[in-house]
Amino acid sequence: MTDSIPVAGTAARRTALVWMLYTGGLGLTLNVAPNALLPLFGLPPAQEVWVRVVGMFLLFIAWQNFAAWRSGNAELLRLSYQIRLTVPLFFGAYVALGLAPAILLMFAAVDVAAALWTRAALAREGLA
């Protein structure tokens, strides 16, 4: 006997699709043309490889969200929103310690808003 994984409906899956497009677009931009994006947010131009490494991880996150969207796997969707809700803790610490500019908190707000959207969609289906 196997345990079945709950499958989310259209609304929850749509959140994964939107998040995949956001993280995929951001990841692709950070890999291909980071210096076209960074100055728009008051960030210095990339001089080292690290911004592209971040872009690579964003592409991995996009890939995972593609899988969640395609499969409707409620466990993946739950994990996604739970992880995204921790982003402000990390970004807030980076800003408080003077390691990053305050504009980084804007990206944390996007993460939280999207995470809450996913959670709400799952909750409407009794899967949160």
Steps between C-alpha positions, in 0.01 A plus 500: 500500500632844411421834656336733256624856470220758506454680170426870503243660275535769236530804731790359702674373190466843339702651785783258422484595132521872578784444748681288239475782246624758754794296629585368155501846348704644784741205493547523125562876520753460781686242291492673164493872573524574873628852447185591309291420809707583808528879445118524474491416870794716602731200523859517376595326175605137532876457502516141620326175418278495813206682347493238225511223762191656657345503152577132461323421829201706390484289184503187718212644705313572177554141391362371830195723462450370148484150648254617768285672238500201268439237766287700741697337783358670810806405708731687261267799501488503883878476524534783250289746698655399832851563369402831340363624832853478646651734240429820701691356797813454292468819296413700812812368672716586200365856500525538880862384494586746223573222252231604252304812408144544627362455145552127556198510730283575195588156364412349838158666479444340158594160646260541792212621281543207262536253787180624663322472165610135469401427859158658453439300181596178679288592804192543281553139394566377854865426414691774687 
